[in-house]
Amino acid sequence: MNPVRERHTVAIVGAGAAGALTAVQLCETAVRRRVPLALVLIDPAPEAGRGTAYATTDPRHRLNVPAAGMSCYPDDPGHFTRWLCRHGEPTVRGDDFATRYRYGAYLADTLARAIVRAHGTVAVQRLRTRAEACRPAPAGRLELRLADGSGLLADSVVLATGPAATTGGWAPPRLRASSRFIGSPWAPGALDGPLGRSLGGRLDGPAGEPLDAPAGRRAGGHGPAGQGTGGHGAGGPCSGGHGRAGRDAGSHGAGDDVLLVGTGLTAVDLALTLDRPGRTVHALSRTGLLPQPHALVPAPAMAAPEGLDAPTLSALRRAVYRHIGRAVRAHGDWRPALDSLRPHTARLWRSLTPEERAVFLREVGALWNTHRHRTAPATAESLDRVRTARRLRVHTGTVSDAVHRYDDSLLLTLSDGSRIGASWVIDCTGPGPRPQDPLWRSLFDAGAAVPGPLGLGAATRDGRLLDAQGRTGLALFTLGAPRRGELWETTAVPEIRVQAAELAERLLAPLAPSRRPARRRPLDAHGLPLSTHAEAAAAHRTGLERVLKVRAGAEDAFARAVAVDPGFALGHAALALLGHECGADVDVPRALADARRCARERADERERSFVDVVTRRVRGEGSDGGAGALLGHLAAYPADALALAAAVPTIAFSGVGGLDPAYALDLVERAAPAYGGHWFPDSLLAFLRQDQGRHDEAAELAGRALAAEPASGHAAHALAHVHYECGDHVRGRDWLDAWVSGHGRGAVHRAHFSWHVALHELALDDPAAVRRRWFAQLAPGRVSGVRALVDSGSLLWRARLSDSWRGPVPAEDVLDSVAREIVERPATAFTALHAAVALTAAGDLPALRRLRDHAAGADPVQREVVVPLCEALAALLEERFQDAARGLDALLPVLGRVGGSAAQREVVEETLLYALVAAGRCEAARRLLDTRLDRGHAPRDRRLLAALPG
């Protein structure tokens, strides 16, 4: 028996953007839901994903939507931008416009990865042929007849055929019959003639003159009127007897010129491709309107206006025009107003009567298209240069006649009586009203499909084809351009990707196995049920145990959990949290999107709540950055150890910013009984007690936790702080150095413990030991990513401030080991603080200002703490020490909002001390040093105090 036949078979006809997006969604949804599927992609193209739109290799052909709007996933808008960053464009931003060829590569790569991940659940077959007919088959199936003579049985068929081919119906018969007429410009090899020498080298004129004779004697020459053989002067032999030189657009003859019929996005691309010195590209359309450009700097987004549910088209138009007027007055730009309509366009289109839709198309359709479907700024700039040089000329009208000249070029008469000479005419009028390929014709002829409203596309209901009786009889689906009649705006990726996700949901929903209540779900280590199977649950428990111990390998364990069960929401959420908070090598937005999908499909209330907590935390949602949601979750589920670890600032996570220490202590104490005497709550309590200055209690709790679990990183961390805050630097150095070499060897934040040892050595005023420690355990190559910023960079800066590092500090090496995205656009205020410190150590004032600009648009803590910190540090670099000291002093009372420990935030206090001394405010510096020495003995601080003047 063929095992593929046992699976539900979905055939996708067309493997361009729409087909690839549908296949990606089907693969990923089938894997999450454990639905066996056979997927057949039918398309003759050599590579899936590119289709016609993204096969062009011309780098001047750019997307007309910014990268942030071109993700394959509607719930992960940054996916394409991140792909570009990983594939050779590390500085790309979401508002950049990528080339269309790069986007084709992205589609192909995303599809390939989805197929690989789905292996074992989804059997994918690629047929490089065309489907030419479709008819019903027994058992409710469909039979596709292929161009190679074979057939294919499928349970469902998705027609992802893209826009319909141009019909050329506008062209006079003699033009359509001409070999100089190109009806499908994107067909392979279609532009070979215009891209080469259009007249094919040395041809002879009527009197034996070669056509490459001197100017004035060759076709297309610019000699005196009437002398050129292609001129339209006093009745030259090829002029057709028309002597209206003043009205003829092509009075200089055909030469190498090209006429593009249509002035939309296709014409823009071809105008740039065909542009070259000595050639005029003519563009002709009924309106003569070219697409508008996108703004160089996008204006702020606008909300859709009231009054969109107007009862008539005229009322709706008035509401939209008023909205555009408000946008121009508020922003000096109409684009935000038009963009705000995008989510509502399909609903508004459906609300119009057929007569109103026809009026819209007739009266404002062209105006809508030129403003709605815009060009990239770089494309618009190139087009302007070509027009300024007069190598592109735009005309209004239609072609009414065409005749061949002696050299096989064309003389074209326009509707206003003027003429254009051209060697080639290219149809750029855009898609036809409805598909005309053999497969669609067979469906229309059989009544299995009917034209859509106004003859646009095909009639559908939620993407399913309607037959001649208005029923959804066959399992035939479509998306994208064939749904124009139903949706109007449906040809761009932002709309198609949503349709693809909805289509995958619709196709697979009936196939999901019936869920019988499990007798017993697997549990995590603290008795909470997990919505997964035993193998994934075991991997999840391993990951959680490693997080609680602060040991390496948690990321790998959670990744293994979602690999064996891609529908496991908690596994994806844990990965997102580790990537966001701990710098784990995780695509955080992708993991978060997966977690949210899986939570909707298969999760209990506790798991959905945790996914919501992680979502808010990663996105910084709400005025508290998601803190309230996390604390509410813990009140309901105190035994959720990963949530508790994330809430309490110790070492693994930055905690809840601004969380009152007493509240944090109460939070852990209330949760502790749910753990049944487990060592984990004691390790957190130890850290919180030392943060309160209750060092004896902290040491006792840490010792108890370490006795139960010697590898407990939280407990070791708490004890390190006790030693540091008590000024017990010798014992702290020796104990922690031994732990790092022993039980702490597998610690995921081992560099942080080394940093603690180095702090003891710094306080003991042992610069040689600090340098040895830095190069052996904290230098780039041994530490990278966020950990390098937080530990290595801050240690260098502190050593420099206290004259404990001779010579220039290698801060640039630290920054080079961290992704620029993390340094200049950090996700958390805690990371941002340390990025600011490292940039200051490197003296990189421009990058420090970019970080400030990012923080100004980030979460509230970054806006209110990191922005003034960056300004104070910039003043320090500019040697405005008084300003720096004032700014840093004002920050000390609110610095706890960034999270982390007092020892980590102490770097700001030490910077303030340096600024006070540099500003000559020695008395203030003395008071600060006295306060520090009251907290704990430190030979270095005594040296600094003794060195103060007076």
N, C-alpha and C positions, 0 to 999 in steps of 0.2 A: 504494500500500500504506500502511496506517495504521501509522506507526512505533511507536505505543504497543503494538500487538498483538505486536510482535517482542519485547517485554520480558516478563519473568515478571510476572504481575499478582497482587498481594495486595490483597484487599478486607478492610477493617476495618469491621465492623458495630458502630457505636457510637463516638462521638468525645468521650466524657467523659474522665475521668482515665485509665482503662485504655487506651482507644483512642489518646489523645494520647501516652501514654508509649510504647506500642508503635510508633506512627508515628515518634516521635523516634528511637528505637533503630534502626528499619529504615532511615530516611534516613541516619543517621550511619554505620551499619555498611556500607550499600551504597556510600557514597561512599569510605570507607576502602578497601574491597575492590574498588572499580571494577566493581561489579555493576549493570548497567542494570536498572531496576525501574520498574514502573507501580504506583502506590499509590492506592487508591480508598477514601476515607473516606465512610461512609454514615451519616448522622444528620440528623434534621430540625431539630436545635437551631440557632439563629442563629449561635452561636459555638462553634468547636471548643475542647475542653479543659475546659469548665466542667461539662458533664453536669448531673445533678440536684444533686449534693453541693455544687458550688461556684458555683452560679448565684445563690444568695441574696445580696441586697444589704444585709441587716441587719448592722450593724457589731457587734452582740452575738453573732453566730454566729462562733465562733472554731474554729480547728483543734483537735483533741484530741491532736495530736502536736506537740512543739516544732519550731521552724523548722529546727533542725539535722537533724531526721529526715525532712524533707519534700522533699529534693532529687529532681529527676527522675533523677539518676544515682547508682546504688549505689556507684560508685567516686569520687564527688565530693560528699561529704555537705554541704559548705558552699555549694553552688551556689544554693539558694533564699535563704539568708541574704544572700549577696552581691547577689543580684538585688534584694532588698528595700532594701539599702543604696544601690544605684544608682537606685532608683525611689522616692525620697522618704522613706526611713526610714533615715538614715545611722547612727543609734545603735542599731539593732536588734541583738540578740544571738541566738546559736544556741538559747538556752533560752527565748526569747520565743515567744508563741503568736499567730500572725498571724490576720487574719480570713479566713474561707473565700472571700470574694469576691476578696481580693488573691491568694489561692493560685490561683484560677481564672484570673486575669489572667496569673500566672506561667506556668501550663501553656500558655495560648494563645500567649504570647510565645515561650516556648521552642520550641513546635512550629513557629511561624512562622519562627523563625530557622533551625531545622533544615531546613525546606523550602527556604528561600532558599539555604542553603549547599549543598543537594543538587541544585540546579537544573542540569540537563544530564545528571545521572546518574539521578535519580529524577523521574519525571513524576507529579505529584500531582493528583488530581481529587477535588473535594468534591461529594457528592450530598446535597442536603437533602431526603431522603425516608427512608422506612423499608424495610427488607428484610423480606419477609413469608414467604418460602419459599426453600428451597435444595434442589437435586437434582443428581445426577451429570450430567455432560455428556461428550461424546466427548473422547478423548485424555486422560482422567484429570482433566479440568477440572471446575469446579463452576459451576452456573448459579443466580444469585440472582434471584428475582422481587421487584420493587420495588412499593411502594404506588402509585406513579404509573402503573403498568401496563407499565413498561419492564423489560428484563432486563439482566443483567450477567454476562459470563463472566469467571471468575477461576481462576488456578492454585491459589491457596490462599485460605482464608477464615479470618479471626480474629474470633471472637465476643467483642467487648469490651462486653458489654451491661450490665455492672454488676450490682448486687443485684437479685434478683427482686422484683417488686411484691408488696405485702401482699395477702393473699387475703381478709381480712375474715371468715374462717370462724368466728372466735370470736363474731361479732355475731349476736344473734337476728334472725330474718327481718324482723320489723317495723322494726328499726333499720337493717338494710342497705337496705331499700326507702325509707327516709326521705330527704327532700331536705336534712335537717339532719345527715346523716352524710357525712363527708368521708373517703373511703377512700385518697386519694393526696394528702397535704398539700403535697407539693412540686410538684405539677402547676401550670402557669401559671394564675393566677387562682383557685386552689383556696381560698385564705384570704381572698378579697375580702369574703365575708360576715362572718366573725369579726373581721376587721380594721376593718370599718365598724360602724355601729350594727346589731347583729344582728337586732333586731326591725323594722328598716326604717322608723324614724320614727314617726308618729302612727297607732297602730292602736286600734280600739275594743274595749273589754272586753264581757262578756256583757250588761251592763245599760246599754250606751251610754257607760260611763265610758271616757275616753281612758286609754291605758296610760301617759301621762306625767302622770297625776294625782298629787296629793301623796303623800308616803310613807305607806305603810299601805294605799293603795287601788290601787297599780299593781303589775303583775307584777314580782316580784323585789324589792318593797319590804321594808323592815325594820320593819314595824309590829308590833303585838302578835300573838301566835300566834293563828291562826284568822281574823284580819281580812284579811291579804293574800290576794289571789286565788290566788297561787301558793304559799301557805303550807301546811305539813303539820301544822296544829293540829287542832282538833276537827272534822275532816271537812269542810274547805272544798270547794267544788264541783270543784276540779281536783286535789284531793289523792288521788283514787282510793280514798277511804274509809280511808286508812291514817293513824292518829293517833299513831304512835310518834315524837313529836317528838324525844325524847332519842336515838333511833337514826338519825335521818335526817340524812345528811351535807349535804343541801341544803335545810334547813328554811326558809330565807329565800326560796325560790323560784328560778326559773331566771334571771330578769333577763338579764344579759349574760354569764352564766357559760358556761364551756366545759369539757367533759370530754375529757381526753387518755387514750386507752387504750394503755398502755405507759409505762414509766418510764425508757427508755433515752436515748441521746443525742438522738434526734429529739424526744422529749418535752421534754427540757431546752431545746433551741433554741426550740421552739414556746411553751413556758411563758414564756420571756423576751420573745418577739415579741408574744404576746397579752396580756401583763401591762399593766394600766392600773387607775387608781383606780376603785373600785366594782365591779370584776369579780373573781370567784373562779375560778381555774383549778384544776380537779381533775385529778389524775393517778392512774390506776388500773392495777395489774398484779397478777399472781398472787403476786409476792413483795413488792411495795411497795418494792423496792430502787432507789435512784437511783445513777447512776454516781459512783464515788469521784473526788475531785479529784487532780490532779497536785500534788506538793509545791511549795511556794513556792521553796524552795532545794533542788534535787536532791541526794540523798545520793550518796556515792561509788559507782561501779559495783561490782558483785559478780560473781565467777565463778560459773558454774553448779555445782550441788552434785554430789557423787558419788552414785551410786545411781539415776540417771535411767533406767538400763536395767533397772529392776526388772521381774521376770517377770509381775507382776499389777498391775491398777489400784490395788488397795488398798495394795500395797507402794510404788507410785509416789506415791500421795497422802501416805503417811507420810514419804517422803523430801522431798517438797515442803514439807510442814508443818514439818518440822525445819529446813529451809533458811530458811523465813520466820521461824521463831523466832530463828535465828541473826542474821538481818538486823535484827530488832527489838532484840535485845540489843546488837548492834554499832553500829547507826546510829539506833535509835529509830524506824525506818520499815520497813514491809514491802515498799515499792515496789521497792527494788533487787533483792530476791529474785525477785519476779515478773518484772521486766524481764530478769533474767539467763536466764530460760527461753525468751525469744523466739526465739533462733536454733535452738532444739531442738524447738519446738512441733510442727512438721510431722512430724519423725521420731518423736516420742513418740506422736502421733496414729496414725501408721501402725502402730506397734508394738502397739496395742490391738486386741483382738478386736472384732468387730461388737457383741457383747453388752456388752463393757466400754465401748465408745463410747456406747452407748445409756444405760448407767448413768451415765456421766459427764454427758451432756446432761440427764438427768432429775434428778440429785441435786446437781450443782454447776455446771451450765452457766450459770445466772443469776448465781451468785456469781462465777464466773470472768469473765463479761462485764462486770459492774459494777466489778471491780477491774482488769481488763486494759484495758478501753476507758474511759479516764478523761477528765474535763473539764479545761479550762484553769483555772488558779487564779482568773482574773478571772471566768470563767463561774460557777464554784462560789460565789464571793463574791456575785455578783448573785443567784444562786438562793437563797442563804441569806437575803438581805435580803427577797426576795419571800415566802419561807416564814415568816420572822419577822413580817412584816406580815400574815400569814394570807391573802395573795392567792393562794397556792399551797398546796393541801392534797393530801397523798398518801394513797391508800387501797390496801388489800390485798384482792384478790378478783377477780371477773369480773362482767360484765354478764349478768344472767339474763333481763331483760325490759325493754321500752321501750314507752311509750305517748305519743302526742301530746297536748298540752294544747290548750286553746281558742286560745292565741296562737301555735300551731304550734311551741312549744318542746317539749322532751322531759322526761318523767319516767322515770328509769332506776332499775330495781331491781337491786341488787347481790346477789352470791351469799350474803352474810350477812344478807339481808333489809332492809338499809338502802337509802335512796333518795337520788338526786342529781337535782336539777333543772338542766338545761343547755339553752342555746339551740343548741349545736353539739356534736357528738361527732366527734372526729378520731382516726383510726386511726394510732397511732404504734408499732405492735407490731413494726416492723422487717420485714426482707425475708422473703418466703415461702420455703418449703423449696427450690423449684427454679423456674427461669424458666417463665413462662406466656404470653409474648407469641407472636404468630402464627409467627414464624420458629422459635423453639424448639419450639413444638407440632408444626410440620411435621416437624422432625427426629425428635422422639420418636415421632410417629405412623408415620414411615417406617422406624423402627428404626436410623436413622443416628446416633442418640444415645439413651442410656438414663440413668435417674436414677442419681446417685452413691450411695455408701454411706449408709444410713439415710434415703434419699430426698433427701439434701442435694445441690443443684446437679446436675451431670452427671458421669457416670463418665468419667475421663480417665486418660491415662498420660503423665506429663510434659507436660501441657497439651494433648495431642491427644485428641480425642473418641473414645471407644470405642463401637462399634456394638453391636447386639443379640447378636452372636456374640463380643463381647469383643475385637474386632479394631480396629486403627487403619486402617480401610480408606480413608476419604476424607481429603483434605488440609484437615481442619477442626480448628481450634485455638481454645482459649479461655484466659482468664486472669482472675484476681481472683475475685469472688464465686462464679461457677459451679464453681470448684474446691474449694468448702467441704468436700464429702464426702471429697475426696482429702487435703486439707491442713489443714482446720479453720480455722486463722488465715490468711486470704488476702484480706481485704477492705481492708486499710490500704495506703497508698502505699509504705511501706518493703518490704512483700512484693511488691506489684504491680510495682514498678520492676525488681526482680530477675527476676521472671517475664518482663517485657517484654524485658529484655536477653537472657535465655536463648532466648526465642521468636525474636527477630531472628537470633540465632546459628543456630538450628535451621532457619529458613526459608531463610537465605542461604548456608549452608554448601554445599549441593549446587550452587549457582549460580556459585560463584567460579570464574573461569577457571583451567584447569589450568596449573600453573606449570612451564614448561620452563626448565631451567637456562640463565640468560643467558650468552652467550658472554663478555660482558665488562660488568661493572657500571661506572657512572661513578665517578670517584675525587674525593676532596677535594684541596686544594692540596698535601697532603703524602703522597699516594699511598694513602690508606685508602679502601677501597670503600664505596659508599653504596647502600643498598637503596631506590633510587628511580629515576626516569627522568632524562634529561639536563637538562630544563628546571629541575626542582626542584634537581638537583645544582648547576647553575650559580648559582642563587639562594643556595643554601647556601654555596657557596664565597665568594660576595660578602659574605655575612653574617659568615663566619669571618674573612675578610681585614679587615673593618672592626673586628671585636672585637680582633684582634691589633694593629691600629694604634691602637686606642682612638679610633676615629672614629665619627661619627654614622651612622645608617642601618642598623646591624646588625639591629635589631628588625624594620624594614620588609623587609629581605632574607629573614630567616627566616620572616616571616609570608607572604611571597610564595611561598616554598618549600612551605609546608604548604597554601597556597591552591591551588596547581597539583597538589599530591599530598597530600591529607588523610591518607593512610596512612603518611606519612614520619615515623617515630618520632624521628629525630635532630632534625628541624626543630622538632617540638613540645617536645622536651627542651631545646633551645637557648633557645627562648622562655621556658620555665619558669625556666631558670637566669638569664636576663637580668632577668626580672621580679622574681625573688627577691633577686638580688644587687645589681642596678644600678638598681632602681626603674623599669624600663621599664613602659610602660602595657600590661601583660599580665595576664590573668586566670590567675594562676599555678596554682591547683589544677585549673582546667579544662585548661590546657596540659599539666600533669603527668598528669592522667588520660588525655588523648588519647595522650600519649607511651607510657604503659604499655600501653594497648590495642593501639596500633600495633606496639609491640615484641613483643607476644605473637603478633601475626598475621603480621608481615613484618619481620624484622630478623635480622642475623647476631649472632654471639656478642659481638663488640666493641660493637655498637650496643645490645644488651640490657644489657651491663655499664654503658655510659654512662648509660642511662636509670635503672638501679638507683642509680648514683652520685648523679644529680640528685635522685632520689626521697629518698634518705637525707639529702642536704644540705638540701633544702627542708623536710623534716619533722623534721630534727634527730635522726634515729634513732640509737640506740646511745649509749653513754657518751661517745663521741668525736664525736658529731654527724655521723657519716658519713665522718670523715677517713680511717679505715682503708680503707674501700671505695674512696675516691678514689685513695689512694696505691697500693692493690693494682691498680687499673685502669691506672694509669700504668706500673706495673712490667710489665704485660702488653702495653700499647699505648703506648709512649713517644711515638709520633708523633701522638697525639691532642692537637692543639694547644689545643682548647677546654678539655679537662680540665686540661692543664698550666697554662693561664692562670688557671683557677679555683683551682688548688692553691697557686700562688705569690702571696703578698700584695704587689701593686704598686699598681695604681690601678683596674683594671677590676673586680676581684673582691677580696673580703676575705681570700682565701686559706684555708689550713688553720689554724684556731686552735691556738696553742701549738706550731706546727711549729718545731723547732729550726732556727736559721738555717743551721747546717752541713749538716743533713739536706736542707734546701731547696736549698742550693747543690749538693749531691751529686746531688739529684734532677734538676735542670736539666742539670748536666754530663753525667749518664748519658743523658739524653734527647737532648742536642744532636746526636749523630751521626745520629739518625734524620731530621734536618731537612736534611741535605746542604748545610751552609753557609748556610742561610737566616738572615736577620738577627734573627728573633724570639727564639731562645734567647739571643743576645748581649744583647738588650734586657732580658731577665729577669735574666741574670747581672749586668748593670750595677747593677740595683736591689739585688740581694742582696749584692753586694760593698760598696756604700755602707752597707748595713745592718750590715755587719761592721766598718765603719770603714776599709775598704780603699779610700780615696777615689780614689787615683791609678788603680788598676786599674778602678774603676767608671767614672771619666771616660773612660778609653781604650775600654772596651767600649761605652759609650754613644755615643762619637764614631764608632766603627766601625759601629754599627747605624744611626746617623743618616746616615752617608755612603751606606749602601745604601738606606735608606728615610727621607728627611727628615721624613716625617710620623709616624714611629714615636712614639706617645704614651708607651710604656713607657720608651724610651730618654730622651726629653725629661724625663720624670718623674724618672728616676734622676739625670740631670744637675742638675735642680732641687734634689734632696736633697743632692747633693755640694756645691753652692754654699752651701746653708743650713747644713749640718753643719760645713763648714769656716769658716764666718763670712765667706764671700766675698759679702757682701750686695749690694754695688754692682754687681759683675759679674753676679751671679745675677739681680738685678732687671732689668738692662738686656738680658741675653741672653734671658731667659724672656719678657720683655715683647715683644721682637721676634718670638720664635717664636709666641707666642699670636696676634699680628697677621698672621703669615705662614703657615707650614706648619701651624700649630695651629688655623687658623680652623675647620676641620671637626671638631675634636676633640669627642667626645661628652661628655667631662668638662672642657670648656674652663673652666668655672667653677672647677674644682679647680686648674688651672694659674694662674688669676687669684688664687686663694687663696694659692698659693705666692708670687706676686709681692707680694701684700699682706703675707705673713709677713716678707719681706725689708724692706718699708717699715716694718713694725711694729718689727723689730729695729733698724732705722736711726733709730728714734724720730722718725718723720715722720708724726704723727697726721693732718695735713691730707691727705697722699697716701693714707693708709689710708681716710679717709672718701670721698675722690674715687673710689678703686678700688671701694669697697663699693657706692656708689650707681650707678656706671657699669657694673659687671660682676657684682655679687654680690647686689644687692637683690632682694627678691621681685618677680616680674614678669619678671626676667631669669633667675632661678633658682627652681626649685620642687622639691617632692618630697624624696627622700632627700638629694639634692645640697645642697639648701638647709639641711637639718639639719647635714650633715657639714661644709660649708664656710662658708656664710653665718652660721649660728648660732654655730659655734665661734669664728669670727673676731670677732664682736661681743663675745663673752664675754671673749676674750683681750684685746681692746682696752680693755674696761671694767676688767679686773683690773689693768692696768698704767697706768691713768689716761690712756690714749691716745684716749679717746672722751668728749668733754664732753657732759653732759646724759644723759637716759635713752636707753638703747639700744633700737632698734625690734625687740626679740626677738619681740613678739607678731605683728608682720608676717610674720616668718619662719614661726612656727608656723601662722599662718593659711594659708600657702601649701602646707602639707603635710597630707595626709589624717590625720584624728585617729587612724585605725586604725594608721598608721605610727608616730605619736608615742607612743601609749599601749600599743600591742600590737605592737611591732616584731618582725620575723621573725629578726633576727640580733643578736648581742651588740654588734657594731660599730655598727649603727644605734641600738641601745638606749643605748649610751654617749653618743652625740651628741644623742639625744632628751633624755636627762637633763640635759646641759649647756644645751640651748636652753630647757628648762623652768625651769632655775635662773636663767638670764639674764632670763626673763620673770617670775620670782618666783612661779610657779604651783605652790605647795606641794601642793594637792590632786591635781593631775595627776601630779606627781612621785611621790606615794605610790601612785597607780593604776599608774604604770609599774613601781614596785617590786613591787606585787602580781602584775602580769603576769609579771615576770621570775622571781618566786619559783616559778611553775609552768611555766616555759619550759625551754630546754635547759640542760645543766650549766654552761656558761660564763655564761649570764645569771644563773643561781642563785648562782654562786659569786663573780662579779665585779660584775655590774650591780646586784644587790640591795644589797651593802654600799656601792657607789658612790652609789646613790640615798639611802641612809641618811646618808651623810656630807654630801651636798649639801643634804639636808633640814636637817641640823644647822647648816650654813652659813647657810641662809635664816632659821633661828630664832636666829641669832647665838650658837650654842653652838660657838664657834670652836675650843676645845680638842678637843671631840669630833670636829668636822669634820677637824681636822688629823691626829688619830690615825687616823681611818678612811681618809683619803686616803693617808697615809704607808704604811699597811699594804697598800694596793692596788698601789703602784708595782712591786713585784717580780713580780706576777702579771698585770699589765695587758696584757702581750703576747698573752694568750690571746684577747683580743677581736678580734685581727687588725688590719689597717691598718698604717700606718707609725709610726715613732717620732715624727715631727713631728706626726702627728695625735693620738697618745696624749699628747703633751706638754701638751695642754690640762689634763689632770689634775694634772700637776706644777705648772703655773702657778696652778691653783686652790689647791693645797697651799701654795704660796708666799704667796698672799693670806691663807689661813687662819692660817698661822704668824705673819705680821705682825699680823693682827687679834687673835690670842690673846696677843700680847706676847712671843712666842718669837723674838726678833730674832736670837739667836745661831744657832738652827737655820735661820732664813731666810737668814742670811749664808752659812752653809755650803752651802746649796742654790744660792745665786747664784754662789758661787765655783766650784762644780762645773760650773754651766752656762757660766760664762765660760771655764773650762778647755777646754770642748768647742768654743767658737767665740766670736769677738769680737762683741759686740752693744751698741751705745750705749744702748739702752733698759735692759738689765740693769745696766749701769754706773750709770745714773741711779738705778735702784731700790736698788742697793747703797749708793750715796752717801747716799740719803735715810734709811737705817736709823739709828735712834738708837744712840748709843754708838760 
